Amino acid sequence: MKIHNKHGEVIDHAFHPTERDDVLVVVAHGVTGDMDRPLIVELTNRLVAAGWPCLRISFSGCGASEGSYADMCINKEVDDLHAVLDQVKGSKKVAYIGHSMGGAVGALAAAKDDRLSVLVSLAGMVDTKAFCETEFGDQVPDEGYMWEDESLPLSQTYVDDLHNIGNTLTAARDIRSPWLMLHGDKDDVVLPKDSENLFLTLRGKKKHVVIEGADHCFEGFYDPLAAEVGTWLKAHL
């Protein structure tokens, strides 16, 4: 199966089937990532072993997906996610797990699309403007790079998108899908207060879990992370 976004770009993905065909768990990465990042792979493997069919995706411009990294931004990734959902056949219930900026993608997508039955944010970005200013404020868009990596150009498109969004709290306020937020207390990329603020804003079923000792990518904490996610999926999907 090929998945194309509205620009005709192919979205790279990997489907991991199980005996269940009534649900699907979409697992997505953050900025600079792709579907082969260790966190995405390790979490997916654990969920599949527990019986959850999963779909790992790389947003356009990332990994082996088509498109330019310079065009990458949250709103384009929201469109990518809608394209993925359009390919889900039948009456499957869909859960979405987003890491970092992928968490912001989930918030904005769910605000527009009720096909996302369950949400999980892993170190989910909420204050997009503050993130951009803190991490890239010393770089000139279309000239500089993300974290001084020349393979990761910082585009004006990306900067404008994060500033225009500002934060995801307004979009999240009316979302009623059960939402699990996980954050490491050692995260210095997306600060733990992002998840705290999101939790206080949400009005539906919600849970906020702080994993002590974990950083932004949860390395070394995949087992407790997967256990929390699996419990949430079992309760709500």
MIPAVEX-211594 format. One record per atom (N, C-alpha, C): z, y, x; atom name. Coordinates in steps of 0.001 Angstrom, whole numbers. Layout:
       up    north     east  atom
        Z        Y        X    CA
...
END
This chain:
       up    north     east  atom
        0    -1196      836     N
        0        0        0    CA
        0     1246      871     C
     -907     2173      574     N
     -916     3457     1259    CA
     -342     4529      349     C
      482     5391      933     N
     1058     6503      190    CA
      488     7797      756     C
     -120     8600      -96     N
     -669     9892      315    CA
      127    11009     -347     C
      421    12064      414     N
     1020    13239     -210    CA
      -78    14079     -859     C
      292    15205    -1438     N
     -697    15989    -2184    CA
    -1741    16634    -1281     C
    -1510    16596       36     N
    -2491    17109      990    CA
    -3424    16010     1482     C
    -3239    14804      968     N
    -4067    13682     1377    CA
    -3590    12998     2636     C
    -2448    13399     3167     N
    -1914    12812     4396    CA
    -1177    11510     4084     C
    -1363    10526     4941     N
     -725     9226     4758    CA
      725     9298     5216     C
     1634     8828     4356     N
     3055     8763     4667    CA
     3366     7370     5199     C
     3738     7286     6463     N
     4065     5990     7057    CA
     5361     5465     6435     C
     5399     4159     6216     N
     6575     3588     5574    CA
     6686     2113     5924     C
     7861     1567     5683     N
     8096      139     5866    CA
     8936     -353     4697     C
     8418    -1343     3982     N
     9114    -1894     2826    CA
     9841    -3168     3225     C
    11094    -3263     2826     N
    11931    -4422     3127    CA
    12355    -5056     1799     C
    11621    -6052     1314     N
    11927    -6640        5    CA
    13145    -7560       48     C
    13758    -7728    -1083     N
    14793    -8744    -1276    CA
    14471    -9450    -2592     C
    15385   -10271    -3065     N
    15147   -10978    -4320    CA
    15167   -10036    -5516     C
    15747    -8857    -5352     N
    15810    -7913    -6468    CA
    14511    -7108    -6560     C
    14024    -6930    -7772     N
    12828    -6112    -7960    CA
    13048    -5025    -9013     C
    14309    -4827    -9391     N
    14622    -3831   -10419    CA
    15111    -2512    -9837     C
    15327    -2496    -8520     N
    15838    -1287    -7865    CA
    15095    -1076    -6549     C
    15202      131    -6017     N
    14633      452    -4712    CA
    15498     1513    -4054     C
    15760     1329    -2765     N
    16524     2299    -1991    CA
    15588     2932     -965     C
    15334     4223    -1110     N
    14493     4967     -170    CA
    15395     5573      898     C
    15053     5338     2164     N
    15881     5806     3278    CA
    15045     6753     4135     C
    15550     7980     4324     N
    14753     9017     4989    CA
    15542     9712     6091     C
    14812    10206     7062     N
    15355    10787     8287    CA
    15549    12293     8167     C
    16035    12881     9272     N
    16222    14322     9340    CA
    15189    14996    10225     C
    15422    16267    10529     N
    14511    17036    11365    CA
    14428    16398    12748     C
    13256    16356    13324     N
    12907    15740    14614    CA
    12919    14213    14553     C
    13282    13624    13419     N
    13380    12174    13335    CA
    12160    11527    12721     C
    12278    10224    12498     N
    11273     9446    11775    CA
    11948     8174    11289     C
    11185     7295    10668     N
    11793     6128    10039    CA
    12295     5092    11040     C
    11963     5265    12327     N
    12397     4311    13340    CA
    13629     4776    14112     C
    14233     5863    13699     N
    15480     6291    14321    CA
    16537     5195    14148     C
    17378     4973    15173     N
    18373     3889    15088    CA
    19222     3919    13824     C
    19684     5099    13411     N
    20505     5180    12203    CA
    19758     4644    10991     C
    18495     5054    10845     N
    17712     4635     9683    CA
    17479     3125     9706     C
    17138     2603    10867     N
    16860     1167    10992    CA
    18126      341    10791     C
    19205      741    11449     N
    20441      -40    11377    CA
    21034      -32     9971     C
    21014     1110     9317     N
    21528     1167     7950    CA
    20659      333     7018     C
    19350      458     7161     N
    18440     -323     6323    CA
    18672    -1817     6503     C
    18784    -2259     7745     N
    18994    -3686     8006    CA
    20245    -4206     7311     C
    21291    -3421     7340     N
    22545    -3844     6710    CA
    22427    -3861     5184     C
    21743    -2896     4634     N
    21572    -2872     3180    CA
    20691    -4022     2703     C
    19626    -4302     3444     N
    18744    -5416     3085    CA
    19509    -6738     3154     C
    20330    -6887     4182     N
    21135    -8105     4308    CA
    22088    -8274     3131     C
    22480    -7153     2532     N
    23370    -7188     1370    CA
    22599    -7332       57     C
    21267    -7432      150     N
    20469    -7683    -1043    CA
    19743    -6496    -1631     C
    19796    -5339     -947     N
    19148    -4134    -1483    CA
    17739    -3972     -910     C
    16705    -3967    -1739     N
    15351    -3706    -1234    CA
    15234    -2249     -798     C
    14705    -2036      384     N
    14673     -687      960    CA
    13263     -280     1376     C
    13032     1018     1321     N
    11779     1604     1789    CA
    12117     2710     2769     C
    11823     2467     4053     N
    11976     3520     5062    CA
    10713     4373     5072     C
    10874     5678     5201     N
     9702     6557     5237    CA
     9803     7546     6393     C
     8640     7943     6900     N
     8526     9076     7822    CA
     7815    10194     7081     C
     8453    11341     6991     N
     7815    12472     6326    CA
     6563    12899     7093     C
     5655    13587     6415     N
     4395    14006     7036    CA
     4658    14854     8278     C
     3853    14598     9303     N
     4021    15299    10569    CA
     5039    14662    11487     C
     5680    13593    11026     N
     6733    12927    11798    CA
     6364    11466    12043     C
     6740    10957    13207     N
     6457     9564    13512    CA
     4975     9270    13429     C
     4630     8166    12760     N
     3227     7762    12623    CA
     2577     8303    11356     C
     3279     9129    10599     N
     2670     9733     9412    CA
     1633    10770     9816     C
      655    10968     8948     N
     -348    11991     9210    CA
      223    13374     8949     C
     -474    14372     9475     N
      -28    15751     9314    CA
      494    16323    10615     C
      622    17631    10649     N
     1076    18337    11845    CA
     2571    18605    11777     C
     3253    18389    12902     N
     4684    18692    12951    CA
     4925    20175    12702     C
     3981    21011    13083     N
     4130    22458    12892    CA
     4158    22841    11415     C
     3647    21969    10547     N
     3662    22235     9106    CA
     4904    21674     8430     C
     5723    20956     9196     N
     6897    20304     8636    CA
     7910    21333     8150     C
     8410    21133     6928     N
     9490    21964     6393    CA
    10103    21228     5208     C
    11229    21699     4737     N
    11937    20996     3668    CA
    11081    20874     2417     C
    10472    21963     1986     N
     9723    21906      731    CA
     8505    20997      812     C
     7888    20902     1990     N
     6778    19956     2128    CA
     7298    18524     2050     C
     8482    18291     2603     N
     9055    16954     2545    CA
     9496    16597     1124     C
     9908    17586      352     N
    10187    17344    -1067    CA
     8922    16844    -1764     C
     7796    17474    -1470     N
     6520    17016    -2036    CA
     6191    15601    -1575     C
     6474    15308     -303     N
     6259    13949      202    CA
     7080    12942     -599     C
     8334    13283     -849     N
     9204    12365    -1586    CA
     8704    12160    -3012     C
     8236    13207    -3651     N
     7646    13048    -4985    CA
     6456    12088    -4930     C
     5645    12180    -3872     N
     4496    11283    -3722    CA
     4950     9838    -3564     C
     6040     9639    -2837     N
     6599     8291    -2692    CA
     7043     7762    -4050     C
     7747     8582    -4808     N
     8232     8154    -6121    CA
     7082     7827    -7069     C
     5976     8528    -6914     N
     4809     8257    -7759    CA
     4262     6847    -7541     C
     4565     6257    -6383     N
     4068     4919    -6069    CA
     5016     3815    -6530     C
     6211     4201    -6981     N
     7182     3206    -7441    CA
     6769     2728    -8828     C
     6458     1466    -8922     N
     5913      930   -10171    CA
     7022      448   -11108     C
     6709      415   -12385     N
     7624     -133   -13367    CA
     8815      767   -13628     C
     9906      137   -14030     N
    11101      881   -14420    CA
    12209      754   -13389     C
    11828      636   -12131     N
    12834      518   -11080    CA
    13758     1734   -11060     C
    15041     1471   -10832     N
    15973     2554   -10557    CA
    15917     2831    -9058     C
    15872     4092    -8698     N
    15681     4475    -7300    CA
    16902     5216    -6779     C
    17371     4785    -5626     N
    18394     5518    -4883    CA
    17727     6161    -3678     C
    18196     7337    -3318     N
    17650     8041    -2153    CA
    18775     8306    -1169     C
    18551     7900       79     N
    19494     8153     1165    CA
    18817     9070     2168     C
    19385    10250     2401     N
    18790    11200     3327    CA
    19757    11607     4414     C
    19293    11558     5655     N
    20107    11983     6791    CA
    19794    13421     7159     C
    20817    14219     7385     N
    20673    15576     7907    CA
    19774    16423     6999     C
    18648    16911     7520     N
    17747    17689     6680    CA
    17202    16848     5532     C
    17132    15546     5734     N
    16727    14660     4652    CA
    17673    14717     3465     C
    18930    15093     3720     N
    19867    15288     2625    CA
    19501    16488     1783     C
    19057    17562     2442     N
    18592    18746     1710    CA
    17347    18419      899     C
    16469    17608     1463     N
    15269    17177      741    CA
    15664    16466     -554     C
    16643    15576     -463     N
    17094    14850    -1639    CA
    17647    15760    -2716     C
    18407    16771    -2302     N
    18990    17704    -3267    CA
    17907    18458    -4025     C
    16946    19000    -3302     N
    15891    19776    -3955    CA
    14977    18890    -4792     C
    14739    17666    -4321     N
    13889    16750    -5087    CA
    14571    16322    -6383     C
    15848    15976    -6298     N
    16572    15501    -7482    CA
    16738    16591    -8525     C
    16753    17842    -8080     N
    16861    18953    -9027    CA
    15620    19063    -9906     C
    14495    18509    -9420     N
    13231    18589   -10152    CA
    12774    17246   -10716     C
    13373    16158   -10258     N
    12836    14830   -10559    CA
    13972    13889   -10938     C
    14023    13484   -12204     N
    15117    12633   -12659    CA
    14900    11161   -12324     C
    13872    10861   -11550     N
    13662     9478   -11127    CA
    14624     9053   -10032     C
    15338     9985    -9436     N
    16333     9650    -8418    CA
    17658     9386    -9121     C
    17986     8109    -9280     N
    19159     7715   -10060    CA
    20459     7843    -9289     C
    20389     7696    -7969     N
    21572     7746    -7110    CA
    21208     8491    -5837     C
    22131     9312    -5348     N
    21914    10065    -4115    CA
    22993     9737    -3093     C
    22567     9666    -1831     N
    23490     9517     -708    CA
    23057    10485      380     C
    23987    11304      848     N
    23718    12224     1953    CA
    24504    11773     3173     C
    23812    11622     4293     N
    24443    11281     5567    CA
    24398    12519     6449     C
    25541    13166     6642     N
    25564    14435     7380    CA
    24533    15388     6794     C
    24510    15457     5475     N
    23476    16212     4781    CA
    23552    17712     5010     C
    22402    18309     5311     N
    22309    19753     5494    CA
    22388    20440     4140     C
    23213    21477     4059     N
    23372    22255     2832    CA
    23030    23718     3078     C
    23648    24319     4079     N
    23411    25734     4402    CA
    22241    25827     5373     C
    21034    25821     4825     N
    19828    25736     5653    CA
    19613    26996     6493     C
    19908    28146     5925     N
    19730    29399     6663    CA
    20672    29469     7849     C
    21936    29136     7632     N
    22912    29171     8720    CA
    22551    28168     9809     C
    22065    26988     9411     N
    21645    25989    10389    CA
    20542    26545    11270     C
    19550    27152    10655     N
    18416    27693    11398    CA
    18865    28779    12370     C
    19718    29666    11907     N
    20170    30765    12755    CA
    21035    30266    13905     C
    21880    29266    13633     N
    22768    28739    14668    CA
    22005    27954    15723     C
    21109    27089    15287     N
    20425    26189    16212    CA
    19209    26820    16886     C
    18512    27723    16178     N
    17235    28218    16690    CA
    17131    29734    16720     C
    18248    30413    16532     N
    18221    31870    16460    CA
    17749    32552    17725     C
    17829    31860    18857     N
    17405    32456    20123    CA
    15945    32147    20451     C
    15243    31461    19539     N
    13851    31089    19767    CA
    12915    31957    18921     C
    11731    32223    19443     N
    10716    32973    18706    CA
     9818    31977    17978     C
     9774    32024    16638     N
     8928    31082    15902    CA
     7468    31155    16346     C
     6832    30005    16374     N
     5445    29831    16817    CA
     5281    30025    18321     C
     6381    30283    19022     N
     6357    30364    20486    CA
     7404    29450    21111     C
     8562    29338    20462     N
     9658    28555    21008    CA
     9662    27116    20508     C
    10740    26417    20873     N
    10846    24990    20574    CA
    12232    24669    20026     C
    12305    23550    19327     N
    13590    23071    18838    CA
    14344    22428    19984     C
    15524    22937    20246     N
    16377    22404    21301    CA
    15638    22284    22638     C
    14775    23262    22899     N
    14048    23393    24167    CA
    13183    22178    24486     C
    12759    21466    23453     N
    11900    20295    23621    CA
    10468    20699    23277     C
     9584    20696    24267     N
     8220    21171    24051    CA
     7410    20282    23110     C
     7911    19100    22801     N
     7224    18244    21829    CA
     7619    18592    20394     C
     8555    19552    20261     N
     9062    19930    18941    CA
     8902    21431    18735     C
     7691    21886    18439     N
     7468    23320    18255    CA
     8226    23866    17045     C
     8784    25051    17227     N
     9481    25730    16135    CA
     8489    26645    15434     C
     8113    26293    14225     N
     7081    27055    13518    CA
     7689    28138    12636     C
     6886    29176    12396     N
     7303    30218    11454    CA
     7441    29627    10054     C
     6587    28661     9744     N
     6658    27988     8444    CA
     8025    27359     8227     C
     8517    26670     9246     N
     9814    25994     9152    CA
    10949    27003     9010     C
    10927    28034     9847     N
    11980    29049     9815    CA
    11996    29764     8470     C
    10837    30163     7988     N
    10767    30856     6698    CA
    11283    29968     5568     C
    10941    28695     5621     N
    11357    27770     4571    CA
    12881    27651     4520     C
    13514    27476     5673     N
    14968    27350     5706    CA
    15655    28629     5251     C
    15093    29778     5622     N
    15678    31048     5197    CA
    15474    31284     3700     C
    14308    30946     3193     N
    14037    31157     1774    CA
    14900    30260      887     C
    15147    29042     1334     N
    16028    28147      578    CA
    17456    28674      609     C
    17905    29097     1778     N
    19258    29629     1930    CA
    20297    28539     1964     C
    20474    27856      852     N
    21319    26671      776    CA
    20897    25859     -447     C
    21403    24642     -519     N
    20998    23746    -1608    CA
    22007    23717    -2752     C
    23013    24564    -2718     N
    24087    24494    -3708    CA
    23611    24817    -5117     C
    22749    25818    -5245     N
    22253    26172    -6579    CA
    21470    25018    -7191     C
    20620    24395    -6388     N
    19844    23250    -6880    CA
    20755    22083    -7233     C
    21789    21879    -6423     N
    22665    20722    -6609    CA
    23574    20854    -7821     C
    23837    22066    -8226     N
    24845    22305    -9267    CA
    24545    21567   -10572     C
    23289    21435   -10906     N
    22931    20814   -12183    CA
    22516    19353   -12061     C
    22618    18789   -10862     N
    22260    17387   -10667    CA
    23400    16509   -11166     C
    23073    15529   -11979     N
    24092    14643   -12532    CA
    24049    13238   -11937     C
    23108    12963   -11078     N
    23045    11642   -10450    CA
    24286    11417    -9594     C
    24883    10219    -9637     N
    26026     9929    -8771    CA
    25672    10182    -7312     C
    26573    10861    -6593     N
    26222    11364    -5262    CA
    27346    11053    -4275     C
    26994    10332    -3234     N
    27918    10010    -2146    CA
    27574    10856     -938     C
    28573    11520     -380     N
    28400    12340      821    CA
    29234    11757     1950     C
    28586    11425     3066     N
    29286    10918     4242    CA
    29045    11860     5408     C
    30098    12135     6159     N
    29987    13054     7289    CA
    30953    12620     8381     C
    30507    12695     9634     N
    31398    12444    10750    CA
    32181    13695    11101     C
    33451    13530    11430     N
    34253    14717    11738    CA
    33927    15309    13104     C
    33107    14613    13895     N
    32698    15117    15211    CA
    31278    15683    15188     C
    30717    15857    14019     N
    29347    16371    13894    CA
    29310    17843    14294     C
    28505    18155    15317     N
    28365    19548    15752    CA
    26947    20073    15512     C
    26154    19333    14743     N
    24793    19759    14401    CA
    24766    20310    12977     C
    25106    19474    12027     N
    25353    19922    10650    CA
    26856    19821    10438     C
    27504    20943    10289     N
    28964    20954    10286    CA
    29526    20268     9042     C
    30668    19589     9187     N
    31274    18880     8054    CA
    31519    19753     6831     C
    31671    21052     7034     N
    31928    21928     5883    CA
    30750    21935     4909     C
    29552    21580     5377     N
    28409    21503     4464    CA
    28671    20477     3361     C
    29143    19296     3752     N
    29443    18266     2753    CA
    30626    18669     1882     C
    31600    19330     2486     N
    32766    19785     1720    CA
    32342    20766      627     C
    31489    21710      988     N
    31032    22702        8    CA
    30180    22067    -1088     C
    29356    21102     -690     N
    28540    20407    -1683    CA
    29420    19646    -2670     C
    30419    18964    -2155     N
    31323    18197    -3011    CA
    31996    19096    -4046     C
    32435    20268    -3619     N
    33108    21194    -4530    CA
    32163    21739    -5597     C
    30870    21775    -5287     N
    29874    22327    -6210    CA
    29441    21335    -7277     C
    29368    20063    -6911     N
    28826    19053    -7821    CA
    29711    18852    -9046     C
    29062    18571   -10175     N
    29776    18385   -11437    CA
    29722    16950   -11948     C
    28854    16143   -11361     N
    28727    14756   -11793    CA
    29630    13837   -10986     C
    29356    12535   -11070     N
    30113    11564   -10281    CA
    29842    11817    -8802     C
    30902    11831    -8012     N
    30743    12213    -6612    CA
    31854    11613    -5765     C
    31550    11457    -4481     N
    32546    10989    -3519    CA
    32216    11577    -2162     C
    33230    12046    -1472     N
    33069    12637     -143    CA
    33900    11827      837     C
    33244    11272     1841     N
    33914    10431     2829    CA
    33718    11025     4216     C
    34811    11235     4934     N
    34765    11686     6322    CA
    35020    10474     7212     C
    34091    10201     8117     N
    34244     9079     9043    CA
    34775     9624    10363     C
    36014     9318    10646     N
    36673     9859    11833    CA
    36054     9297    13106     C
    35723    10199    14012     N
    35145     9824    15292    CA
    33635     9809    15318     C
    33001     9885    14156     N
    31538     9805    14094    CA
    30901    11162    14355     C
    29750    11134    15059     N
    29002    12363    15304    CA
    27861    12470    14289     C
    26870    13283    14606     N
    25805    13554    13642    CA
    24985    12317    13296     C
    24831    11405    14240     N
    23975    10237    14010    CA
    24759     8954    13758     C
    26086     9041    13669     N
    26943     7916    13295    CA
    26827     6722    14245     C
    26387     6949    15477     N
    26265     5838    16423    CA
    27630     5202    16646     C
    27674     3879    16558     N
    28930     3162    16697    CA
    29694     3020    15395     C
    29165     3595    14327     N
    29853     3562    13032    CA
    28934     3051    11919     C
    27925     2279    12298     N
    26964     1812    11300    CA
    27609      884    10266     C
    28548       54    10698     N
    29165     -891     9763    CA
    29976     -194     8673     C
    30920      694     9025     N
    31648     1381     7941    CA
    30748     2266     7091     C
    29726     2835     7714     N
    28772     3653     6962    CA
    28061     2805     5911     C
    27529     1667     6340     N
    26804      788     5421    CA
    27720      242     4334     C
    28979      -10     4685     N
    29927     -517     3692    CA
    30151      506     2580     C
    30308     1769     2965     N
    30496     2824     1962    CA
    29255     2967     1080     C
    28093     2961     1713     N
    26851     3106      952    CA
    26658     1922       10     C
    26885      713      521     N
    26716     -476     -303    CA
    27633     -488    -1516     C
    28865      -67    -1320     N
    29815       -3    -2433    CA
    29354      994    -3487     C
    28822     2140    -3030     N
    28337     3167    -3956    CA
    27120     2666    -4743     C
    26207     2011    -4049     N
    25027     1480    -4733    CA
    25419      426    -5764     C
    26346     -436    -5401     N
    26775    -1490    -6323    CA
    27398     -902    -7581     C
    28093      211    -7426     N
    28774      826    -8568    CA
    27833     1612    -9471     C
    26732     2141    -8893     N
    25952     3125    -9649    CA
    24461     2830    -9796     C
    23939     1820    -9073     N
    22494     1578    -9151    CA
    22203      323    -9971     C
END
